[in-house]
């Protein structure tokens, strides 16, 4: 944003993820798992850190490629214990914790990972299209609280609106707008929505 003191940069990913989780009743988190190691994984892991996570497992195909995201979490002043596990080497006794965050495309949600992760009490699936993902569907069947990518986008949009205009609306307005766009896209597969 351009203001009287120059340019001010901000990121709504972390507070948007915190707000999306809190909206679904997630408070203090002791242990959590993040599937993925990119920028969204870093943001959601930092959001979990803001919610007090004390032990974080990061499941990734390549631990080396997730180093930047893991380093960002470890640099947080309240950094949790971070364990990086390759998806090809998941131990049978892995404890996933109270919250699972999935930041990988649907193609990365193998049946084995879905079976492992769907039993968490809270599953935060950042993918919103196609919906439901295999993980979100399995988590819903298992009775988990499912937080979806539209929840994240709606909270990010609300924060951006407030920063740019000073105005605010109910987060449901943002979520409904996102659902309307997705519904139009589904109705028009040519993608003109």
mmCIF file of the C-alpha atoms, coordinates in Angstrom:
data_MODEL
# 
_entry.id   MODEL 
# 
loop_
_atom_site.group_PDB 
_atom_site.id 
_atom_site.type_symbol 
_atom_site.label_atom_id 
_atom_site.label_alt_id 
_atom_site.label_comp_id 
_atom_site.label_asym_id 
_atom_site.label_entity_id 
_atom_site.label_seq_id 
_atom_site.pdbx_PDB_ins_code 
_atom_site.Cartn_x 
_atom_site.Cartn_y 
_atom_site.Cartn_z 
_atom_site.occupancy 
_atom_site.B_iso_or_equiv 
_atom_site.pdbx_formal_charge 
_atom_site.auth_seq_id 
_atom_site.auth_comp_id 
_atom_site.auth_asym_id 
_atom_site.auth_atom_id 
_atom_site.pdbx_PDB_model_num 
ATOM 1   C CA . UNK A 1 1   ? 0.000   0.000   0.000   1.00 0.00 ? 1   UNK A CA 1 
ATOM 2   C CA . UNK A 1 2   ? 1.137   3.510   -0.733  1.00 0.00 ? 2   UNK A CA 1 
ATOM 3   C CA . UNK A 1 3   ? 0.792   5.833   2.231   1.00 0.00 ? 3   UNK A CA 1 
ATOM 4   C CA . UNK A 1 4   ? 2.156   9.128   3.484   1.00 0.00 ? 4   UNK A CA 1 
ATOM 5   C CA . UNK A 1 5   ? 5.327   7.416   4.716   1.00 0.00 ? 5   UNK A CA 1 
ATOM 6   C CA . UNK A 1 6   ? 5.915   5.478   1.483   1.00 0.00 ? 6   UNK A CA 1 
ATOM 7   C CA . UNK A 1 7   ? 5.169   1.909   0.526   1.00 0.00 ? 7   UNK A CA 1 
ATOM 8   C CA . UNK A 1 8   ? 3.966   -0.518  3.181   1.00 0.00 ? 8   UNK A CA 1 
ATOM 9   C CA . UNK A 1 9   ? 3.969   -4.214  2.363   1.00 0.00 ? 9   UNK A CA 1 
ATOM 10  C CA . UNK A 1 10  ? 1.929   -6.752  4.269   1.00 0.00 ? 10  UNK A CA 1 
ATOM 11  C CA . UNK A 1 11  ? 0.962   -10.390 3.992   1.00 0.00 ? 11  UNK A CA 1 
ATOM 12  C CA . UNK A 1 12  ? -2.528  -11.561 4.857   1.00 0.00 ? 12  UNK A CA 1 
ATOM 13  C CA . UNK A 1 13  ? -1.738  -15.282 4.526   1.00 0.00 ? 13  UNK A CA 1 
ATOM 14  C CA . UNK A 1 14  ? -0.810  -15.909 8.165   1.00 0.00 ? 14  UNK A CA 1 
ATOM 15  C CA . UNK A 1 15  ? -3.537  -13.821 9.843   1.00 0.00 ? 15  UNK A CA 1 
ATOM 16  C CA . UNK A 1 16  ? -6.058  -15.092 7.282   1.00 0.00 ? 16  UNK A CA 1 
ATOM 17  C CA . UNK A 1 17  ? -5.209  -18.697 8.168   1.00 0.00 ? 17  UNK A CA 1 
ATOM 18  C CA . UNK A 1 18  ? -5.355  -17.930 11.903  1.00 0.00 ? 18  UNK A CA 1 
ATOM 19  C CA . UNK A 1 19  ? -8.789  -16.324 11.457  1.00 0.00 ? 19  UNK A CA 1 
ATOM 20  C CA . UNK A 1 20  ? -10.084 -19.223 9.343   1.00 0.00 ? 20  UNK A CA 1 
ATOM 21  C CA . UNK A 1 21  ? -9.020  -21.732 12.005  1.00 0.00 ? 21  UNK A CA 1 
ATOM 22  C CA . UNK A 1 22  ? -10.383 -19.664 14.889  1.00 0.00 ? 22  UNK A CA 1 
ATOM 23  C CA . UNK A 1 23  ? -13.694 -19.253 13.080  1.00 0.00 ? 23  UNK A CA 1 
ATOM 24  C CA . UNK A 1 24  ? -14.032 -23.062 13.190  1.00 0.00 ? 24  UNK A CA 1 
ATOM 25  C CA . UNK A 1 25  ? -13.262 -23.187 16.905  1.00 0.00 ? 25  UNK A CA 1 
ATOM 26  C CA . UNK A 1 26  ? -9.552  -23.983 16.766  1.00 0.00 ? 26  UNK A CA 1 
ATOM 27  C CA . UNK A 1 27  ? -7.702  -22.423 19.675  1.00 0.00 ? 27  UNK A CA 1 
ATOM 28  C CA . UNK A 1 28  ? -4.556  -23.690 21.332  1.00 0.00 ? 28  UNK A CA 1 
ATOM 29  C CA . UNK A 1 29  ? -2.885  -26.339 19.164  1.00 0.00 ? 29  UNK A CA 1 
ATOM 30  C CA . UNK A 1 30  ? -0.416  -28.724 20.741  1.00 0.00 ? 30  UNK A CA 1 
ATOM 31  C CA . UNK A 1 31  ? 0.555   -30.862 17.774  1.00 0.00 ? 31  UNK A CA 1 
ATOM 32  C CA . UNK A 1 32  ? -0.129  -30.481 14.057  1.00 0.00 ? 32  UNK A CA 1 
ATOM 33  C CA . UNK A 1 33  ? 0.904   -31.787 10.664  1.00 0.00 ? 33  UNK A CA 1 
ATOM 34  C CA . UNK A 1 34  ? 1.363   -29.823 7.454   1.00 0.00 ? 34  UNK A CA 1 
ATOM 35  C CA . UNK A 1 35  ? 1.339   -31.696 4.144   1.00 0.00 ? 35  UNK A CA 1 
ATOM 36  C CA . UNK A 1 36  ? 3.492   -29.767 1.696   1.00 0.00 ? 36  UNK A CA 1 
ATOM 37  C CA . UNK A 1 37  ? 6.570   -27.598 1.854   1.00 0.00 ? 37  UNK A CA 1 
ATOM 38  C CA . UNK A 1 38  ? 5.951   -24.513 -0.282  1.00 0.00 ? 38  UNK A CA 1 
ATOM 39  C CA . UNK A 1 39  ? 4.967   -20.950 0.513   1.00 0.00 ? 39  UNK A CA 1 
ATOM 40  C CA . UNK A 1 40  ? 1.409   -21.856 1.573   1.00 0.00 ? 40  UNK A CA 1 
ATOM 41  C CA . UNK A 1 41  ? 2.795   -24.553 3.858   1.00 0.00 ? 41  UNK A CA 1 
ATOM 42  C CA . UNK A 1 42  ? 5.082   -21.963 5.454   1.00 0.00 ? 42  UNK A CA 1 
ATOM 43  C CA . UNK A 1 43  ? 2.202   -19.509 5.943   1.00 0.00 ? 43  UNK A CA 1 
ATOM 44  C CA . UNK A 1 44  ? -0.149  -22.064 7.452   1.00 0.00 ? 44  UNK A CA 1 
ATOM 45  C CA . UNK A 1 45  ? 2.630   -23.477 9.654   1.00 0.00 ? 45  UNK A CA 1 
ATOM 46  C CA . UNK A 1 46  ? 3.307   -19.953 10.917  1.00 0.00 ? 46  UNK A CA 1 
ATOM 47  C CA . UNK A 1 47  ? -0.424  -19.573 11.568  1.00 0.00 ? 47  UNK A CA 1 
ATOM 48  C CA . UNK A 1 48  ? -0.320  -22.759 13.642  1.00 0.00 ? 48  UNK A CA 1 
ATOM 49  C CA . UNK A 1 49  ? 2.656   -21.286 15.491  1.00 0.00 ? 49  UNK A CA 1 
ATOM 50  C CA . UNK A 1 50  ? 0.538   -18.217 16.251  1.00 0.00 ? 50  UNK A CA 1 
ATOM 51  C CA . UNK A 1 51  ? -2.040  -20.635 17.687  1.00 0.00 ? 51  UNK A CA 1 
ATOM 52  C CA . UNK A 1 52  ? 0.607   -22.091 20.001  1.00 0.00 ? 52  UNK A CA 1 
ATOM 53  C CA . UNK A 1 53  ? 1.589   -25.317 18.223  1.00 0.00 ? 53  UNK A CA 1 
ATOM 54  C CA . UNK A 1 54  ? 4.407   -26.970 20.117  1.00 0.00 ? 54  UNK A CA 1 
ATOM 55  C CA . UNK A 1 55  ? 5.213   -29.859 17.774  1.00 0.00 ? 55  UNK A CA 1 
ATOM 56  C CA . UNK A 1 56  ? 4.881   -29.614 14.003  1.00 0.00 ? 56  UNK A CA 1 
ATOM 57  C CA . UNK A 1 57  ? 5.384   -32.406 11.513  1.00 0.00 ? 57  UNK A CA 1 
ATOM 58  C CA . UNK A 1 58  ? 5.987   -31.336 7.922   1.00 0.00 ? 58  UNK A CA 1 
ATOM 59  C CA . UNK A 1 59  ? 5.235   -34.103 5.410   1.00 0.00 ? 59  UNK A CA 1 
ATOM 60  C CA . UNK A 1 60  ? 6.892   -33.501 2.053   1.00 0.00 ? 60  UNK A CA 1 
ATOM 61  C CA . UNK A 1 61  ? 8.045   -35.429 -0.982  1.00 0.00 ? 61  UNK A CA 1 
ATOM 62  C CA . UNK A 1 62  ? 11.471  -33.828 -0.812  1.00 0.00 ? 62  UNK A CA 1 
ATOM 63  C CA . UNK A 1 63  ? 12.732  -32.503 2.548   1.00 0.00 ? 63  UNK A CA 1 
ATOM 64  C CA . UNK A 1 64  ? 15.417  -30.504 0.728   1.00 0.00 ? 64  UNK A CA 1 
ATOM 65  C CA . UNK A 1 65  ? 12.821  -28.553 -1.273  1.00 0.00 ? 65  UNK A CA 1 
ATOM 66  C CA . UNK A 1 66  ? 10.939  -27.687 1.932   1.00 0.00 ? 66  UNK A CA 1 
ATOM 67  C CA . UNK A 1 67  ? 14.004  -26.231 3.660   1.00 0.00 ? 67  UNK A CA 1 
ATOM 68  C CA . UNK A 1 68  ? 12.976  -22.607 3.109   1.00 0.00 ? 68  UNK A CA 1 
ATOM 69  C CA . UNK A 1 69  ? 9.498   -23.141 4.567   1.00 0.00 ? 69  UNK A CA 1 
ATOM 70  C CA . UNK A 1 70  ? 10.890  -25.099 7.527   1.00 0.00 ? 70  UNK A CA 1 
ATOM 71  C CA . UNK A 1 71  ? 13.527  -22.418 8.169   1.00 0.00 ? 71  UNK A CA 1 
ATOM 72  C CA . UNK A 1 72  ? 10.802  -19.740 8.225   1.00 0.00 ? 72  UNK A CA 1 
ATOM 73  C CA . UNK A 1 73  ? 8.910   -21.647 10.917  1.00 0.00 ? 73  UNK A CA 1 
ATOM 74  C CA . UNK A 1 74  ? 12.042  -22.333 12.941  1.00 0.00 ? 74  UNK A CA 1 
ATOM 75  C CA . UNK A 1 75  ? 12.894  -18.594 12.834  1.00 0.00 ? 75  UNK A CA 1 
ATOM 76  C CA . UNK A 1 76  ? 9.607   -17.666 14.552  1.00 0.00 ? 76  UNK A CA 1 
ATOM 77  C CA . UNK A 1 77  ? 10.144  -16.370 18.115  1.00 0.00 ? 77  UNK A CA 1 
ATOM 78  C CA . UNK A 1 78  ? 7.780   -19.073 19.416  1.00 0.00 ? 78  UNK A CA 1 
ATOM 79  C CA . UNK A 1 79  ? 9.030   -21.785 17.083  1.00 0.00 ? 79  UNK A CA 1 
ATOM 80  C CA . UNK A 1 80  ? 7.667   -25.256 17.716  1.00 0.00 ? 80  UNK A CA 1 
ATOM 81  C CA . UNK A 1 81  ? 9.684   -28.433 17.502  1.00 0.00 ? 81  UNK A CA 1 
ATOM 82  C CA . UNK A 1 82  ? 9.675   -29.146 13.749  1.00 0.00 ? 82  UNK A CA 1 
ATOM 83  C CA . UNK A 1 83  ? 10.046  -32.639 12.352  1.00 0.00 ? 83  UNK A CA 1 
ATOM 84  C CA . UNK A 1 84  ? 10.377  -33.116 8.589   1.00 0.00 ? 84  UNK A CA 1 
ATOM 85  C CA . UNK A 1 85  ? 9.212   -36.465 7.212   1.00 0.00 ? 85  UNK A CA 1 
ATOM 86  C CA . UNK A 1 86  ? 9.405   -37.607 3.599   1.00 0.00 ? 86  UNK A CA 1 
ATOM 87  C CA . UNK A 1 87  ? 6.029   -38.859 2.362   1.00 0.00 ? 87  UNK A CA 1 
ATOM 88  C CA . UNK A 1 88  ? 7.753   -41.983 1.079   1.00 0.00 ? 88  UNK A CA 1 
ATOM 89  C CA . UNK A 1 89  ? 9.143   -42.780 4.556   1.00 0.00 ? 89  UNK A CA 1 
ATOM 90  C CA . UNK A 1 90  ? 6.219   -42.139 6.903   1.00 0.00 ? 90  UNK A CA 1 
ATOM 91  C CA . UNK A 1 91  ? 6.647   -44.244 10.033  1.00 0.00 ? 91  UNK A CA 1 
ATOM 92  C CA . UNK A 1 92  ? 3.668   -46.393 11.038  1.00 0.00 ? 92  UNK A CA 1 
ATOM 93  C CA . UNK A 1 93  ? 3.536   -44.752 14.468  1.00 0.00 ? 93  UNK A CA 1 
ATOM 94  C CA . UNK A 1 94  ? 3.493   -41.134 13.236  1.00 0.00 ? 94  UNK A CA 1 
ATOM 95  C CA . UNK A 1 95  ? 1.304   -38.931 15.445  1.00 0.00 ? 95  UNK A CA 1 
ATOM 96  C CA . UNK A 1 96  ? -0.470  -36.352 13.292  1.00 0.00 ? 96  UNK A CA 1 
ATOM 97  C CA . UNK A 1 97  ? -1.948  -34.205 16.061  1.00 0.00 ? 97  UNK A CA 1 
ATOM 98  C CA . UNK A 1 98  ? -5.109  -32.175 16.430  1.00 0.00 ? 98  UNK A CA 1 
ATOM 99  C CA . UNK A 1 99  ? -4.818  -30.235 13.170  1.00 0.00 ? 99  UNK A CA 1 
ATOM 100 C CA . UNK A 1 100 ? -3.756  -31.328 9.696   1.00 0.00 ? 100 UNK A CA 1 
ATOM 101 C CA . UNK A 1 101 ? -3.162  -28.734 6.995   1.00 0.00 ? 101 UNK A CA 1 
ATOM 102 C CA . UNK A 1 102 ? -2.977  -29.896 3.383   1.00 0.00 ? 102 UNK A CA 1 
ATOM 103 C CA . UNK A 1 103 ? -1.284  -27.564 0.920   1.00 0.00 ? 103 UNK A CA 1 
ATOM 104 C CA . UNK A 1 104 ? -0.639  -29.954 -1.960  1.00 0.00 ? 104 UNK A CA 1 
ATOM 105 C CA . UNK A 1 105 ? -2.613  -30.387 -5.175  1.00 0.00 ? 105 UNK A CA 1 
ATOM 106 C CA . UNK A 1 106 ? -5.156  -33.192 -5.355  1.00 0.00 ? 106 UNK A CA 1 
ATOM 107 C CA . UNK A 1 107 ? -2.677  -35.319 -7.324  1.00 0.00 ? 107 UNK A CA 1 
ATOM 108 C CA . UNK A 1 108 ? -0.418  -35.350 -4.259  1.00 0.00 ? 108 UNK A CA 1 
ATOM 109 C CA . UNK A 1 109 ? -3.149  -36.744 -2.019  1.00 0.00 ? 109 UNK A CA 1 
ATOM 110 C CA . UNK A 1 110 ? -2.361  -40.417 -2.318  1.00 0.00 ? 110 UNK A CA 1 
ATOM 111 C CA . UNK A 1 111 ? -4.708  -42.976 -0.750  1.00 0.00 ? 111 UNK A CA 1 
ATOM 112 C CA . UNK A 1 112 ? -2.109  -43.742 1.918   1.00 0.00 ? 112 UNK A CA 1 
ATOM 113 C CA . UNK A 1 113 ? -1.725  -40.087 2.910   1.00 0.00 ? 113 UNK A CA 1 
ATOM 114 C CA . UNK A 1 114 ? -5.482  -39.562 2.908   1.00 0.00 ? 114 UNK A CA 1 
ATOM 115 C CA . UNK A 1 115 ? -5.968  -42.579 5.182   1.00 0.00 ? 115 UNK A CA 1 
ATOM 116 C CA . UNK A 1 116 ? -3.253  -41.300 7.541   1.00 0.00 ? 116 UNK A CA 1 
ATOM 117 C CA . UNK A 1 117 ? -4.397  -37.680 7.721   1.00 0.00 ? 117 UNK A CA 1 
ATOM 118 C CA . UNK A 1 118 ? -8.211  -37.849 7.527   1.00 0.00 ? 118 UNK A CA 1 
ATOM 119 C CA . UNK A 1 119 ? -8.509  -38.963 11.156  1.00 0.00 ? 119 UNK A CA 1 
ATOM 120 C CA . UNK A 1 120 ? -7.374  -35.629 12.603  1.00 0.00 ? 120 UNK A CA 1 
ATOM 121 C CA . UNK A 1 121 ? -10.023 -33.705 14.559  1.00 0.00 ? 121 UNK A CA 1 
ATOM 122 C CA . UNK A 1 122 ? -9.463  -30.665 12.291  1.00 0.00 ? 122 UNK A CA 1 
ATOM 123 C CA . UNK A 1 123 ? -8.428  -30.806 8.629   1.00 0.00 ? 123 UNK A CA 1 
ATOM 124 C CA . UNK A 1 124 ? -7.567  -27.521 6.925   1.00 0.00 ? 124 UNK A CA 1 
ATOM 125 C CA . UNK A 1 125 ? -7.596  -28.163 3.175   1.00 0.00 ? 125 UNK A CA 1 
ATOM 126 C CA . UNK A 1 126 ? -6.308  -25.073 1.369   1.00 0.00 ? 126 UNK A CA 1 
ATOM 127 C CA . UNK A 1 127 ? -7.382  -26.357 -2.034  1.00 0.00 ? 127 UNK A CA 1 
ATOM 128 C CA . UNK A 1 128 ? -10.859 -25.104 -2.936  1.00 0.00 ? 128 UNK A CA 1 
ATOM 129 C CA . UNK A 1 129 ? -11.219 -26.267 -6.540  1.00 0.00 ? 129 UNK A CA 1 
ATOM 130 C CA . UNK A 1 130 ? -11.901 -29.065 -7.212  1.00 0.00 ? 130 UNK A CA 1 
ATOM 131 C CA . UNK A 1 131 ? -14.007 -29.586 -4.114  1.00 0.00 ? 131 UNK A CA 1 
ATOM 132 C CA . UNK A 1 132 ? -14.096 -31.706 -2.146  1.00 0.00 ? 132 UNK A CA 1 
ATOM 133 C CA . UNK A 1 133 ? -10.594 -33.049 -2.365  1.00 0.00 ? 133 UNK A CA 1 
ATOM 134 C CA . UNK A 1 134 ? -10.008 -36.694 -1.431  1.00 0.00 ? 134 UNK A CA 1 
ATOM 135 C CA . UNK A 1 135 ? -8.676  -35.604 1.960   1.00 0.00 ? 135 UNK A CA 1 
ATOM 136 C CA . UNK A 1 136 ? -11.556 -33.212 2.689   1.00 0.00 ? 136 UNK A CA 1 
ATOM 137 C CA . UNK A 1 137 ? -14.130 -35.842 1.716   1.00 0.00 ? 137 UNK A CA 1 
ATOM 138 C CA . UNK A 1 138 ? -12.508 -38.518 3.889   1.00 0.00 ? 138 UNK A CA 1 
ATOM 139 C CA . UNK A 1 139 ? -12.144 -36.112 6.812   1.00 0.00 ? 139 UNK A CA 1 
ATOM 140 C CA . UNK A 1 140 ? -15.808 -35.117 6.596   1.00 0.00 ? 140 UNK A CA 1 
ATOM 141 C CA . UNK A 1 141 ? -16.847 -38.784 6.604   1.00 0.00 ? 141 UNK A CA 1 
ATOM 142 C CA . UNK A 1 142 ? -14.621 -39.323 9.659   1.00 0.00 ? 142 UNK A CA 1 
ATOM 143 C CA . UNK A 1 143 ? -16.395 -36.466 11.466  1.00 0.00 ? 143 UNK A CA 1 
ATOM 144 C CA . UNK A 1 144 ? -13.558 -33.946 11.362  1.00 0.00 ? 144 UNK A CA 1 
ATOM 145 C CA . UNK A 1 145 ? -14.022 -30.214 11.324  1.00 0.00 ? 145 UNK A CA 1 
ATOM 146 C CA . UNK A 1 146 ? -13.053 -29.245 7.774   1.00 0.00 ? 146 UNK A CA 1 
ATOM 147 C CA . UNK A 1 147 ? -11.686 -25.775 7.069   1.00 0.00 ? 147 UNK A CA 1 
ATOM 148 C CA . UNK A 1 148 ? -11.442 -25.100 3.351   1.00 0.00 ? 148 UNK A CA 1 
ATOM 149 C CA . UNK A 1 149 ? -9.479  -22.893 1.027   1.00 0.00 ? 149 UNK A CA 1 
ATOM 150 C CA . UNK A 1 150 ? -12.433 -20.544 0.573   1.00 0.00 ? 150 UNK A CA 1 
ATOM 151 C CA . UNK A 1 151 ? -12.377 -19.925 4.324   1.00 0.00 ? 151 UNK A CA 1 
ATOM 152 C CA . UNK A 1 152 ? -8.744  -18.870 3.958   1.00 0.00 ? 152 UNK A CA 1 
ATOM 153 C CA . UNK A 1 153 ? -9.390  -16.717 0.879   1.00 0.00 ? 153 UNK A CA 1 
ATOM 154 C CA . UNK A 1 154 ? -12.389 -15.032 2.492   1.00 0.00 ? 154 UNK A CA 1 
ATOM 155 C CA . UNK A 1 155 ? -10.404 -14.043 5.565   1.00 0.00 ? 155 UNK A CA 1 
ATOM 156 C CA . UNK A 1 156 ? -7.493  -12.839 3.437   1.00 0.00 ? 156 UNK A CA 1 
ATOM 157 C CA . UNK A 1 157 ? -9.862  -10.768 1.293   1.00 0.00 ? 157 UNK A CA 1 
ATOM 158 C CA . UNK A 1 158 ? -11.468 -9.251  4.378   1.00 0.00 ? 158 UNK A CA 1 
ATOM 159 C CA . UNK A 1 159 ? -8.074  -8.244  5.763   1.00 0.00 ? 159 UNK A CA 1 
ATOM 160 C CA . UNK A 1 160 ? -7.067  -6.759  2.413   1.00 0.00 ? 160 UNK A CA 1 
ATOM 161 C CA . UNK A 1 161 ? -10.328 -4.800  2.147   1.00 0.00 ? 161 UNK A CA 1 
ATOM 162 C CA . UNK A 1 162 ? -9.766  -3.386  5.620   1.00 0.00 ? 162 UNK A CA 1 
ATOM 163 C CA . UNK A 1 163 ? -6.171  -2.426  4.847   1.00 0.00 ? 163 UNK A CA 1 
ATOM 164 C CA . UNK A 1 164 ? -6.918  -0.785  1.513   1.00 0.00 ? 164 UNK A CA 1 
ATOM 165 C CA . UNK A 1 165 ? -10.187 0.944   2.321   1.00 0.00 ? 165 UNK A CA 1 
ATOM 166 C CA . UNK A 1 166 ? -10.646 0.977   6.089   1.00 0.00 ? 166 UNK A CA 1 
ATOM 167 C CA . UNK A 1 167 ? -14.066 -0.604  5.497   1.00 0.00 ? 167 UNK A CA 1 
ATOM 168 C CA . UNK A 1 168 ? -15.171 -3.993  6.718   1.00 0.00 ? 168 UNK A CA 1 
ATOM 169 C CA . UNK A 1 169 ? -17.889 -6.499  5.912   1.00 0.00 ? 169 UNK A CA 1 
ATOM 170 C CA . UNK A 1 170 ? -18.909 -9.803  7.379   1.00 0.00 ? 170 UNK A CA 1 
ATOM 171 C CA . UNK A 1 171 ? -16.531 -12.546 6.248   1.00 0.00 ? 171 UNK A CA 1 
ATOM 172 C CA . UNK A 1 172 ? -19.568 -14.444 4.918   1.00 0.00 ? 172 UNK A CA 1 
ATOM 173 C CA . UNK A 1 173 ? -19.882 -11.829 2.151   1.00 0.00 ? 173 UNK A CA 1 
ATOM 174 C CA . UNK A 1 174 ? -16.391 -12.678 0.925   1.00 0.00 ? 174 UNK A CA 1 
ATOM 175 C CA . UNK A 1 175 ? -16.990 -16.437 1.198   1.00 0.00 ? 175 UNK A CA 1 
ATOM 176 C CA . UNK A 1 176 ? -20.323 -16.184 -0.655  1.00 0.00 ? 176 UNK A CA 1 
ATOM 177 C CA . UNK A 1 177 ? -18.646 -14.201 -3.439  1.00 0.00 ? 177 UNK A CA 1 
ATOM 178 C CA . UNK A 1 178 ? -16.000 -16.908 -3.790  1.00 0.00 ? 178 UNK A CA 1 
ATOM 179 C CA . UNK A 1 179 ? -18.627 -19.645 -3.885  1.00 0.00 ? 179 UNK A CA 1 
ATOM 180 C CA . UNK A 1 180 ? -20.559 -17.742 -6.549  1.00 0.00 ? 180 UNK A CA 1 
ATOM 181 C CA . UNK A 1 181 ? -17.468 -17.509 -8.761  1.00 0.00 ? 181 UNK A CA 1 
ATOM 182 C CA . UNK A 1 182 ? -16.769 -21.229 -8.316  1.00 0.00 ? 182 UNK A CA 1 
ATOM 183 C CA . UNK A 1 183 ? -20.388 -22.098 -9.083  1.00 0.00 ? 183 UNK A CA 1 
ATOM 184 C CA . UNK A 1 184 ? -20.266 -19.987 -12.244 1.00 0.00 ? 184 UNK A CA 1 
ATOM 185 C CA . UNK A 1 185 ? -17.022 -21.690 -13.258 1.00 0.00 ? 185 UNK A CA 1 
ATOM 186 C CA . UNK A 1 186 ? -18.627 -25.095 -12.746 1.00 0.00 ? 186 UNK A CA 1 
ATOM 187 C CA . UNK A 1 187 ? -21.682 -24.032 -14.755 1.00 0.00 ? 187 UNK A CA 1 
ATOM 188 C CA . UNK A 1 188 ? -19.418 -22.742 -17.540 1.00 0.00 ? 188 UNK A CA 1 
ATOM 189 C CA . UNK A 1 189 ? -16.567 -25.258 -17.894 1.00 0.00 ? 189 UNK A CA 1 
ATOM 190 C CA . UNK A 1 190 ? -14.998 -23.009 -20.519 1.00 0.00 ? 190 UNK A CA 1 
ATOM 191 C CA . UNK A 1 191 ? -13.782 -20.935 -17.597 1.00 0.00 ? 191 UNK A CA 1 
ATOM 192 C CA . UNK A 1 192 ? -15.229 -17.589 -18.589 1.00 0.00 ? 192 UNK A CA 1 
ATOM 193 C CA . UNK A 1 193 ? -16.484 -16.915 -15.051 1.00 0.00 ? 193 UNK A CA 1 
# 
